[in-house]
Amino acid sequence: MASKAEKLAREARIACEKWRQYFKYNIDQYHKMMGFVLGRQWTEDEEDMLKKYKKVPLQFNKLATLVNSLLGEQQQNTPQLEVVPLSNCDEETASLRSMVVKDIMLGEDAKTVYQVAAFQSFVGGFGAFLWDTDYASSRSFDQDMIPRHFKDASRSYWDLGADRVDKTDGMVCGYVARMTRPKFREVYGKDIEEKILNDVGVSASKEEIALATDPALKNDSFSWADDEGITINHFYKRKFVKDMLYKLSNGKTLNQEEMDELIKKSRETTARLLEQQMMMGEYSGLEMGRHPMDMETPPPLQPPMMGHPQQAPIGMEPKAWPELSQVNDEFITLYDDNEAVRIEGKREIRRSKIMHYEIAGDYELDKSECPCEDLPLVFMDQNSYYDKDGKQICRPFIIDAVDAQRYINYLGTQSAFILKISRYDQFIASKKNVQGSDTERTWRDPYTVQGALIYDESPSGAKPEQLRPPELSVSLSQQYERAIQDLYTSTGLYPTQLGQQGNEISGAAIDARTRQGSYSTYVAFNSVNRAISAGGRIVNQMVPRVYDTERVINLMTPDEGRKNITINQQMDDYAARIKNDIRKGSFEVRLQAGPSYEGQKAQALESLNMVLQANPQLLNLFADLYAENLPLVNTIEIKNRLKTIVPPAIIEAGKTGKMPQENGQSQPSPEEQALEADIQYKKQQIEIKKQELIIKQQEAEAKIEIERIKLEIAQMELAGNIEEQKLRYIAETERTNSDQAIAHADNLVKILTHKQSL
């Protein structure tokens, strides 16, 4: 429900305007570079000057192609993200948590978001993306983590005091989104829409909101509200709250909320155990209706018992346990995963939480808490520096190639102008040669096509003299080649990297040129990967809070491909055992240094091919690894099939780094090898005998089956004969009865006839 919040709205607007003032140079550069690469590359003054000299301003956009090539390479280079378990988790849980984080971070939606932000940083100098949460569907109560991109990264803002490159450690951040007034009325109501003024300031003092920026001098279209639409300010604010950190005897660390939950479960476990033990007769001396916790010395508890507790005796109703603040920790038996633990230490800490506000005008439209500890809005810095005043200056990847692109446009325009004014029928002639009306009309129109040009004879006998057309200067071609070369050297993207054939012949020379280009683009790719790693840290924080209930998620597994996995699966009625509990443990997301995942696969495949060229028989030793590095979308089935031809001892040696004899197995002697061969031969003979016996058994079973079928047929025939005899008997009986009836009828007729004759 929307409510009035003038103080909060003012704080959010001031934070936005502070950033816009501080970042004004970069924002202007962002839009200028976007317009240059994707739009017109001539200024209005330059176009007016060229048109004045009858020149057409042409542009030959090479930068867009270079940026697309860079984006394509970035999309193919998946960053190396590593989810490292720190504490309170086993190997299976760590593996599952790693799969969950990587599946979210490297999904198709996330890759699209990264590509948009990377394009913004390559061209505009900086980009931005957001990790948000939303319901899985319109009919679901489960939430998912959703990556979101921005059409215009300059509409985002951060805290000026943030220290990290990604600015997720600041106190505030946010972004502004435009919504039309009709849509705003449908979503938030007509009453709120009418109260938001059609004014940039939205308050009595524009200077207070805009700070040092004069709204009258603003040259952009940004406004907080006007007749057409309303700007919604999505404001994220960090708040610090006091908390208590507990250290348990099993090595786990819990905050106050987690400790309260543990104590609650421990009380339930204690009550269940007491009831179980009383039902077993261990506390027969207790008075009926008296709770064990009312005793001065509660009876000792046995280890937790699995299964469903029996019903308590009559009058033994569960008693409300005292509040946590009224209980001394020393007298509470804590159970973590059915294991008794104790508190070994505690200390006060300050924990931060991130609040999200949706603000329009002076109204708070919505409020929620983000399930993470870092700000969810990530700043993607391409390559920036700080000037003497402490202001951050962003440098787009193609900033050094802008002048080379302009020079190419100048040279192309000048060359086109020379070609335009070149005429192959230009002559020098006297006025007497073209004094006739027909002749003058023909010579005035250079596009008139005739078999011959006629002219008038002059008294002096002078004739028109043809002039050679102007040719393109050699220097223009040379300057054009120089501009193209400057374009490549300023970006580090050479023709061979763009798919063109180079002068290199040997593979070493090609690799050297490729590495040279990679060095130039490494900073650009590393800035993108650094921002992705920051997003991974945020996702890792969100996982235990978003995936906090039992649910089924679809994950990409290393060996089985995509499959449905049930997480946080409760194995009993009391949640004492939970399978695939990804809420447990602490983890850290790291970005590994070195080539990208795809780059490492390509290098590994090249190395394996070199090994196979030297000895093709070695494929049986690493066939599964060869399939895993193939440049295919899905190699799981291929890898699993090839894995069957690799000996299990070799696979185990690849995991441990030791040969089988180093794992406790000694190399057999020749006699042992011969004995082993003889044993293997005898085993094969035994196996052959087994197969023969199986075949004979199958043949005997087949014969038995045939005999059984014959018996069934004989029984059916016998049953048919019996049925036939029954039918004959019935027919004969009916015939006899019929004959008797006929005879009786005849007798009656005779008797009656005899009486009549008498």
C-alpha positions in Angstrom: 0.0 0.0 0.0 1.4 3.4 -1.0 2.1 5.8 1.8 3.6 9.3 2.2 7.3 9.2 2.9 8.8 12.7 2.2 12.0 12.1 4.1 12.8 8.8 2.4 11.9 10.2 -1.0 14.1 13.2 -0.5 17.0 10.9 0.6 16.6 8.7 -2.5 16.4 11.7 -4.9 19.4 13.4 -3.4 21.4 10.1 -3.7 20.5 9.9 -7.4 21.2 13.6 -8.1 24.6 13.4 -6.3 25.7 10.5 -8.4 24.4 12.2 -11.6 26.4 15.3 -10.8 29.5 13.4 -9.8 29.3 11.1 -12.8 28.1 13.7 -15.4 31.2 13.5 -17.6 30.9 9.7 -17.8 27.1 9.9 -18.5 27.6 12.4 -21.3 30.4 10.3 -22.7 28.3 7.2 -22.5 25.5 8.6 -24.7 28.0 10.3 -27.0 29.8 7.0 -27.6 26.6 5.1 -28.0 25.4 7.6 -30.6 28.8 7.5 -32.4 29.0 3.8 -32.7 25.3 3.0 -33.4 24.2 6.3 -35.0 25.7 9.2 -36.9 29.4 9.8 -36.7 29.3 13.4 -38.0 28.4 16.5 -35.9 25.9 19.0 -37.2 28.7 21.6 -37.8 30.7 19.1 -39.8 27.7 18.1 -41.9 26.9 21.8 -42.6 30.5 22.5 -43.6 30.6 19.6 -46.0 27.2 20.4 -47.6 28.5 24.0 -48.1 31.2 22.6 -50.4 28.8 20.3 -52.1 30.2 17.2 -50.3 28.1 14.4 -49.0 29.1 13.3 -45.4 29.7 9.5 -45.8 30.5 7.2 -42.9 32.2 3.8 -43.0 31.5 2.3 -39.6 34.2 -0.1 -38.7 33.7 0.2 -34.9 30.4 -1.6 -34.8 31.9 -4.6 -36.4 34.8 -4.6 -34.0 32.5 -4.3 -31.0 30.3 -7.2 -32.4 33.5 -9.3 -32.8 34.5 -8.5 -29.2 31.1 -9.4 -27.9 31.0 -12.7 -29.8 34.4 -13.6 -28.2 33.2 -12.5 -24.8 30.0 -14.6 -25.1 32.1 -17.7 -26.0 34.5 -17.2 -23.0 32.6 -18.5 -20.0 34.3 -17.2 -16.8 35.9 -19.7 -14.4 33.7 -19.4 -11.3 34.6 -21.6 -8.4 32.3 -22.1 -5.4 34.6 -22.9 -2.4 33.1 -24.4 0.8 34.4 -22.7 3.9 32.7 -24.5 6.8 29.7 -26.5 8.0 29.1 -28.6 5.0 30.0 -32.0 3.6 31.3 -32.8 0.1 27.9 -33.7 -1.3 26.3 -30.5 -0.1 29.3 -28.5 -1.4 29.0 -30.1 -4.8 25.2 -29.4 -4.9 25.6 -25.8 -3.8 28.3 -25.3 -6.5 25.9 -26.7 -9.2 23.1 -24.5 -8.0 25.2 -21.3 -8.1 26.8 -22.1 -11.5 23.5 -23.0 -13.0 22.0 -19.7 -12.0 25.1 -17.7 -12.9 25.7 -19.2 -16.3 22.1 -19.7 -17.5 20.8 -18.3 -20.8 19.0 -15.3 -19.2 22.2 -14.5 -17.2 24.3 -14.7 -20.4 22.0 -12.2 -22.2 22.3 -9.8 -19.2 26.1 -10.1 -19.2 26.2 -9.4 -23.0 24.1 -6.3 -22.7 26.2 -5.0 -19.8 29.4 -5.9 -21.6 28.3 -4.0 -24.7 27.5 -0.9 -22.6 30.9 -1.0 -21.0 32.8 -1.6 -24.2 31.1 1.3 -26.0 30.0 3.6 -23.2 32.7 2.9 -20.6 30.5 1.3 -17.9 27.5 -1.0 -17.6 25.2 -2.4 -14.9 23.0 -5.3 -14.1 20.8 -6.3 -11.2 20.1 -9.6 -9.4 16.5 -9.6 -8.3 13.9 -12.2 -7.1 10.5 -13.0 -8.5 8.0 -15.8 -8.3 8.7 -18.8 -10.5 5.3 -18.4 -12.1 2.0 -16.7 -11.6 0.6 -19.7 -9.8 3.6 -20.5 -7.6 4.8 -19.5 -4.2 8.4 -20.4 -4.8 10.8 -17.6 -5.8 13.7 -17.7 -8.2 16.7 -15.4 -8.7 16.3 -13.3 -11.8 19.1 -11.3 -13.5 18.0 -8.0 -15.0 19.7 -5.7 -17.5 19.1 -2.0 -18.2 18.4 -0.4 -21.6 20.3 2.6 -20.3 23.0 2.0 -17.7 23.3 5.7 -17.0 19.9 5.5 -15.3 21.6 3.6 -12.4 23.4 5.2 -9.5 25.6 4.1 -6.6 27.2 5.5 -3.4 30.1 7.9 -3.9 31.8 6.3 -1.0 31.9 2.7 -2.3 35.3 1.1 -2.3 34.9 -2.0 -4.4 35.2 -1.8 -8.1 31.7 -3.2 -8.5 30.4 -0.8 -5.8 28.3 -3.4 -4.1 29.7 -2.4 -0.7 28.2 1.1 -0.7 25.5 2.3 1.6 22.9 3.1 -1.2 22.3 2.4 -4.8 19.4 2.3 -7.2 18.0 2.9 -10.6 15.2 4.9 -12.1 12.6 3.6 -14.5 10.0 5.5 -16.5 6.3 4.6 -16.4 3.5 6.3 -18.3 0.8 7.9 -16.3 -2.0 5.6 -17.6 -0.1 2.5 -16.6 0.8 4.1 -13.3 -2.9 4.7 -12.6 -3.7 1.1 -13.3 -0.9 -0.3 -11.1 -0.8 2.1 -8.2 -4.1 3.9 -8.3 -5.5 7.2 -9.6 -5.2 9.0 -6.3 -1.5 8.5 -6.0 -0.9 9.5 -9.7 -2.8 12.8 -9.3 -0.7 13.8 -6.3 2.6 13.5 -8.1 3.3 16.9 -9.6 4.2 17.4 -13.2 7.5 19.1 -12.2 11.1 18.1 -12.2 11.6 19.0 -8.5 8.5 17.4 -7.0 9.1 19.6 -4.0 9.3 23.2 -3.0 13.0 23.5 -3.4 14.5 22.2 -6.7 18.0 23.3 -5.7 17.8 21.2 -2.6 17.1 18.1 -4.6 19.3 18.9 -7.6 22.1 20.1 -5.2 24.7 22.0 -7.3 23.1 21.1 -10.6 20.8 23.8 -12.0 17.7 22.1 -13.5 17.5 25.0 -16.1 21.0 24.0 -17.5 20.3 20.3 -17.8 20.7 19.2 -21.3 19.2 15.7 -20.9 15.7 14.5 -20.9 15.7 13.2 -17.4 12.9 14.4 -15.1 11.2 13.0 -12.1 7.7 13.6 -13.5 5.9 15.3 -16.3 2.6 15.2 -18.2 3.5 12.0 -20.0 5.1 9.8 -17.3 6.4 9.3 -13.8 9.9 8.2 -12.8 10.0 5.4 -10.3 13.1 5.4 -8.1 14.1 1.9 -7.1 16.2 2.8 -4.0 18.4 0.2 -2.2 19.7 1.2 1.3 22.0 -0.7 3.6 21.0 -0.8 7.3 23.1 -2.1 10.2 21.5 -4.1 13.0 23.1 -5.5 16.1 23.4 -9.3 16.2 25.1 -12.0 18.3 27.4 -14.7 16.8 27.6 -18.1 18.5 30.3 -20.7 18.1 29.2 -24.3 18.6 31.3 -27.3 19.6 30.9 -28.9 16.2 32.5 -25.9 14.5 29.4 -24.2 13.2 28.8 -20.5 13.7 25.2 -19.2 14.1 23.8 -15.7 14.4 21.0 -14.9 16.8 18.1 -15.8 14.5 19.7 -19.1 13.6 20.4 -19.8 17.3 16.8 -19.1 18.2 15.7 -21.6 15.6 18.2 -24.2 16.9 16.9 -23.7 20.5 13.3 -24.0 19.3 14.1 -27.3 17.6 16.2 -28.5 20.6 13.2 -27.9 22.9 11.0 -29.9 20.6 13.6 -32.7 20.5 13.9 -32.6 24.3 10.1 -32.8 24.8 9.9 -35.7 22.3 12.7 -37.6 24.0 11.2 -37.1 27.5 7.8 -38.4 26.3 9.4 -41.4 24.6 11.4 -42.3 27.7 8.3 -41.9 30.0 6.4 -44.2 27.7 9.2 -46.7 28.0 8.8 -46.6 31.9 12.1 -45.0 32.7 10.4 -42.3 34.8 7.7 -44.2 36.6 8.2 -42.2 39.8 7.0 -39.0 38.2 3.6 -37.7 39.2 1.0 -37.8 36.5 0.6 -34.3 34.9 3.9 -33.0 36.2 6.2 -31.8 33.5 9.8 -33.0 33.7 11.1 -29.4 33.3 9.3 -28.5 36.6 11.7 -30.7 38.5 14.6 -29.2 40.3 16.9 -31.8 38.7 15.6 -32.9 35.3 16.3 -36.5 34.6 19.1 -37.2 32.2 18.2 -37.7 28.5 19.1 -40.6 26.4 20.5 -40.1 22.9 17.9 -39.0 20.3 15.7 -41.8 19.0 14.6 -41.9 15.4 11.0 -42.5 14.4 7.6 -41.2 15.5 7.1 -40.6 19.2 4.2 -42.2 20.9 1.3 -40.3 22.4 1.9 -38.8 25.9 0.0 -40.3 28.9 -3.2 -38.8 29.9 -2.7 -35.5 31.7 0.9 -35.1 30.4 0.2 -32.2 28.1 3.2 -30.4 26.7 4.1 -27.3 28.7 5.0 -24.0 27.2 8.7 -23.5 27.3 10.1 -20.3 28.7 11.4 -17.6 26.4 15.0 -17.6 25.3 15.8 -14.5 27.4 14.6 -16.4 30.5 16.7 -19.5 29.9 20.3 -19.9 30.9 22.3 -21.4 28.0 24.2 -23.7 30.4 21.0 -25.6 31.2 19.8 -26.1 27.7 20.7 -29.3 25.8 21.2 -28.2 22.2 20.7 -30.7 19.3 22.1 -30.0 15.9 21.3 -32.8 13.4 20.4 -35.1 16.3 23.9 -34.4 17.8 24.2 -32.8 21.2 26.4 -29.7 21.0 27.4 -26.8 23.3 28.1 -23.1 22.9 31.8 -22.5 23.1 31.8 -18.8 22.5 29.8 -15.8 21.5 30.4 -12.2 20.5 28.4 -9.1 19.4 28.5 -8.2 15.7 26.9 -5.7 13.4 25.0 -7.3 10.5 23.8 -5.5 7.5 20.5 -5.9 5.6 19.5 -4.4 2.3 16.1 -2.7 2.0 14.5 -2.1 -1.3 12.1 0.9 -1.7 10.0 1.8 -4.8 9.4 5.6 -4.7 7.5 7.9 -6.9 7.2 11.6 -6.0 7.0 11.7 -2.2 5.3 8.3 -1.9 6.7 4.9 -1.0 5.0 2.5 -3.3 6.5 -0.7 -2.0 9.1 -1.9 0.5 10.9 -5.3 0.9 14.1 -6.8 2.2 16.6 -8.2 -0.2 17.9 -11.7 0.6 21.5 -10.7 0.4 24.2 -8.7 2.3 25.7 -6.9 -0.6 23.9 -4.3 -2.8 22.3 -6.3 -5.7 23.1 -3.7 -8.3 26.5 -4.4 -9.9 28.6 -1.7 -11.6 30.6 -3.0 -14.5 33.7 -0.8 -14.9 35.5 -1.1 -18.3 38.8 0.6 -17.5 38.7 3.8 -15.4 41.0 6.1 -13.5 40.6 8.9 -10.9 41.6 12.4 -11.6 43.2 14.9 -9.2 39.8 15.8 -7.8 39.0 12.2 -7.0 36.4 11.8 -9.7 36.2 8.6 -11.6 36.8 8.8 -15.3 35.6 5.8 -17.4 37.4 4.9 -20.6 35.4 2.9 -23.2 37.3 0.1 -24.9 37.0 1.9 -28.3 37.7 5.4 -27.1 41.2 5.4 -28.7 39.7 4.3 -32.1 37.2 7.1 -32.4 39.7 9.5 -34.2 40.8 6.8 -36.6 37.1 6.1 -37.4 36.6 9.9 -38.1 39.7 10.0 -40.3 38.3 7.1 -42.3 35.1 8.9 -42.8 36.9 12.1 -43.9 39.0 10.2 -46.4 36.0 8.3 -47.8 34.0 11.5 -48.2 36.8 13.3 -49.9 37.4 10.4 -52.3 33.7 10.2 -53.1 33.7 14.0 -53.8 36.6 13.7 -56.3 34.8 10.8 -58.1 31.6 12.8 -58.2 33.2 15.9 -59.9 35.2 13.8 -62.3 33.9 14.3 -65.9 35.5 12.5 -68.9 34.2 15.0 -71.4 35.8 18.2 -70.0 37.3 20.5 -72.7 38.8 23.9 -73.1 37.1 25.8 -75.9 36.8 29.4 -77.1 33.5 31.2 -77.1 33.4 31.1 -80.9 33.4 27.3 -80.7 30.2 27.2 -78.8 28.4 30.3 -79.9 25.5 28.5 -81.6 22.4 27.9 -79.6 22.3 24.1 -80.3 26.1 23.8 -79.8 25.9 25.7 -76.5 23.1 23.6 -75.2 25.0 20.4 -76.0 28.2 21.6 -74.4 26.4 22.9 -71.3 25.0 19.5 -70.5 27.8 17.0 -69.8 25.4 14.1 -69.6 24.2 14.4 -73.2 25.1 11.2 -75.0 26.1 11.7 -78.7 28.1 10.0 -81.3 30.3 13.1 -81.5 30.5 16.5 -80.0 29.9 19.2 -82.6 31.5 22.7 -82.3 31.5 26.0 -84.2 34.6 27.0 -86.2 36.3 30.1 -85.0 38.1 32.6 -87.3 41.4 31.7 -85.7 40.9 28.0 -86.3 41.1 27.1 -82.6 39.5 23.8 -81.6 38.2 22.5 -78.2 41.0 20.8 -76.3 40.1 17.8 -74.1 41.3 17.8 -70.5 42.3 14.8 -68.5 40.0 14.0 -65.5 41.3 14.4 -62.0 42.6 11.1 -60.5 42.5 10.0 -56.9 45.6 11.0 -55.1 47.9 8.2 -54.1 48.3 9.9 -50.7 44.6 9.4 -50.0 45.0 5.6 -50.5 48.0 5.6 -48.3 46.3 7.6 -45.6 43.3 5.3 -45.7 45.5 2.3 -45.1 47.2 4.1 -42.3 43.8 4.9 -40.7 42.7 1.3 -40.9 46.0 0.2 -39.3 45.5 2.8 -36.5 42.0 1.3 -36.0 43.5 -2.2 -35.4 46.4 -1.1 -33.3 44.2 1.1 -31.0 41.8 -1.7 -30.3 44.2 -4.7 -30.5 41.7 -6.5 -32.8 43.6 -7.5 -35.9 42.2 -8.8 -39.2 43.3 -12.4 -38.4 41.1 -12.2 -35.2 38.2 -11.1 -37.3 38.4 -14.1 -39.6 40.6 -12.7 -42.4 43.6 -14.5 -43.8 46.9 -13.1 -42.5 50.5 -13.2 -43.7 51.4 -15.8 -41.0 52.1 -19.3 -42.4 53.3 -21.4 -39.4 51.1 -22.3 -36.5 53.5 -20.6 -34.1 53.2 -17.3 -35.9 49.4 -17.5 -35.9 49.4 -18.3 -32.2 51.7 -15.4 -31.5 49.4 -12.9 -33.3 46.4 -14.4 -31.5 48.1 -14.0 -28.2 49.1 -10.4 -29.0 45.4 -9.6 -29.7 44.3 -11.5 -26.5 46.7 -9.3 -24.4 44.8 -6.2 -25.7 41.4 -7.6 -25.0 42.2 -9.3 -21.7 41.5 -6.1 -19.7 38.1 -5.8 -21.3 37.2 -9.4 -20.7 38.6 -9.3 -17.2 36.4 -6.3 -16.3 33.3 -8.3 -17.4 34.4 -11.4 -15.5 35.1 -9.3 -12.4 31.5 -8.0 -12.5 30.1 -11.5 -13.1 32.1 -12.7 -10.1 30.5 -10.0 -7.9 27.1 -11.2 -9.2 28.1 -14.7 -8.2 28.8 -13.5 -4.7 25.3 -12.0 -4.5 23.7 -15.1 -5.8 25.6 -17.2 -3.3 24.2 -15.0 -0.5 20.7 -15.3 -1.9 20.6 -19.1 -2.3 19.9 -20.1 1.3 17.3 -17.4 1.7 15.4 -17.9 -1.6 15.7 -21.7 -1.7 14.6 -22.0 2.0 12.0 -24.7 1.5 11.7 -28.1 0.0 11.3 -27.8 -3.8 12.4 -29.4 -7.1 14.8 -27.6 -9.3 16.3 -28.5 -12.6 20.1 -28.6 -12.6 22.9 -29.4 -15.1 24.9 -32.2 -13.6 28.4 -33.1 -14.8 27.7 -36.8 -15.7 23.9 -37.0 -16.2 23.0 -33.7 -17.9 19.9 -31.9 -16.8 17.9 -33.6 -14.2 15.4 -32.7 -11.5 16.8 -32.6 -7.9 14.8 -32.2 -4.7 16.5 -29.8 -2.4 15.9 -29.4 1.4 14.0 -32.7 1.3 12.6 -33.5 4.8 13.2 -37.1 5.6 11.0 -37.3 8.7 8.0 -35.5 10.3 10.2 -33.5 12.6 12.8 -32.2 10.1 15.5 -33.9 12.1 17.0 -35.3 8.8 17.1 -33.1 5.7 18.5 -34.4 2.4 20.3 -32.0 0.0 20.1 -29.1 2.5 21.7 -26.2 0.5 21.0 -23.8 3.3 23.8 -25.3 5.4 27.4 -24.2 5.4 29.3 -21.1 4.3 30.7 -20.7 0.8 32.7 -18.3 -1.2 32.6 -17.6 -5.0 36.0 -17.0 -6.6 37.1 -16.0 -10.1 40.0 -18.2 -11.1 42.8 -16.4 -12.9 44.0 -17.6 -16.4 42.2 -18.4 -19.6 38.4 -18.8 -19.7 36.7 -22.2 -19.5 36.3 -22.4 -23.3 39.8 -21.2 -23.8 41.2 -23.9 -21.5 39.1 -26.5 -23.3 40.5 -25.5 -26.6 44.1 -25.6 -25.3 43.5 -29.0 -23.7 42.0 -30.4 -26.9 45.0 -29.1 -28.9 47.4 -30.7 -26.4 45.5 -34.0 -26.5 45.6 -34.0 -30.3 49.3 -33.5 -30.3 49.6 -36.5 -27.9 47.4 -38.6 -30.2 49.4 -37.7 -33.2 52.5 -39.1 -31.5 50.7 -42.2 -30.2 47.1 -42.8 -31.2 46.8 -45.9 -28.9 46.9 -43.6 -25.9 43.3 -42.6 -26.6 42.2 -45.5 -24.4 43.8 -43.7 -21.4 41.9 -40.4 -21.7 39.0 -40.9 -24.1 36.5 -39.4 -21.6 38.7 -36.3 -21.2 39.0 -35.9 -24.9 35.2 -36.0 -25.3 34.8 -33.5 -22.5 36.9 -30.9 -24.3 35.2 -31.3 -27.7 33.7 -28.1 -28.9 30.1 -29.5 -28.7 27.1 -28.2 -26.8 26.4 -31.5 -25.0 29.2 -34.1 -24.6 27.8 -36.0 -21.6 26.6 -39.0 -23.5 29.8 -39.2 -25.6 31.9 -38.8 -22.5 30.0 -41.6 -20.6 30.3 -43.9 -23.6 34.0 -43.3 -24.0 34.5 -43.6 -20.3 33.7 -47.3 -20.6 36.8 -48.0 -22.6 39.1 -46.4 -20.0 40.3 -48.9 -17.3 38.9 -48.1 -13.9 42.5 -48.1 -12.5 43.5 -45.3 -14.9 40.5 -43.2 -13.9 41.3 -43.7 -10.2 45.0 -42.9 -10.9 43.8 -39.6 -12.6 42.0 -38.7 -9.4 44.7 -39.6 -6.9 47.8 -38.8 -9.1 49.3 -42.1 -8.2 49.9 -45.3 -10.2 48.1 -48.4 -9.1 51.3 -49.9 -7.6 51.7 -46.7 -5.5 48.3 -47.3 -4.0 49.4 -50.5 -2.2 49.6 -52.7 -5.3 53.0 -54.2 -6.2 54.0 -55.0 -9.8 53.5 -58.7 -10.4 56.4 -60.9 -11.3 56.5 -63.0 -14.6 55.5 -66.1 -12.7 52.7 -64.3 -11.1 51.6 -62.9 -14.4 51.7 -66.4 -16.0 49.7 -67.8 -13.0 47.3 -64.9 -13.4 47.0 -65.6 -17.1 46.3 -69.3 -16.3 43.7 -68.3 -13.8 42.1 -66.0 -16.3 42.1 -68.8 -18.9 40.4 -71.2 -16.4 37.9 -68.5 -15.5 37.1 -68.1 -19.2 36.6 -71.9 -19.6 34.4 -72.0 -16.5 32.4 -69.1 -18.0 32.1 -71.0 -21.3 30.8 -74.1 -19.4 28.4 -71.8 -17.6 27.1 -70.5 -20.9 26.7 -74.1 -22.2 24.8 -75.1 -19.1 22.6 -72.1 -19.5 21.9 -73.0 -23.1 21.1 -76.6 -22.2 18.9 -75.4 -19.4 17.1 -73.1 -21.8 16.7 -76.0 -24.3 15.3 -78.3 -21.5 12.9 -75.6 -20.5 11.8 -75.2 -24.1 11.1 -78.9 -24.3 9.2 -78.9 -21.1 7.2 -75.9 -22.4 6.3 -77.9 -25.6 5.2 -80.9 -23.6 3.1 -78.7 -21.3 1.4 -77.2 -24.4 0.8 -80.7 -25.8 -0.9 -81.7 -22.5 -3.0 -78.5 -22.5 -4.1 -79.4 -26.1 -4.9 -83.0 -25.1 -6.9 -81.7 -22.1 -8.8 -79.3 -24.4 -9.6 -82.2 -26.8 -10.8 -84.4 -24.0 -12.9 -81.6 -22.6 -14.3 -81.1 -26.1 -15.2 -84.8 -26.4 -16.9 -84.7 -23.0 -18.9 -81.6 -24.0 -19.9 -83.4 -27.2 -21.1 -86.4 -25.3 -23.1 -84.2 -23.0 -24.7 -82.5 -25.9 -25.6 -85.8 -27.6 -27.1 -87.1 -24.3 -29.2 -84.0 -24.0 -30.3 -84.3 -27.6 -31.2 -88.0 -27.2 -33.1 -87.2 -24.0 -35.1 -84.5 -25.7 -35.8 -86.8 -28.7 -37.1 -89.5 -26.3 -39.3 -87.1 -24.4 -40.6 -85.9 -27.7 -41.4 -89.4 -28.9 -43.2 -90.2 -25.7 -45.2 -87.0 -26.0 -46.2 -87.9 -29.5 -47.2 -91.4 -28.5 -49.3 -90.1 -25.7 -51.0 -87.7 -28.0 -51.7 -90.5 -30.4 -53.2 -92.7 -27.6 -55.5 -89.8 -26.6 -56.6 -89.4 -30.2 -57.4 -93.1 -30.4 -59.3 -93.1 -27.2 -61.3 -90.2 -28.2 -62.0 -91.6 -31.6 -63.1 -95.0 -30.2 -65.5 -93.3 -27.8 -67.1 -91.4 -30.7 -67.5 -94.6 -32.7 -69.4 -96.2 -29.9 
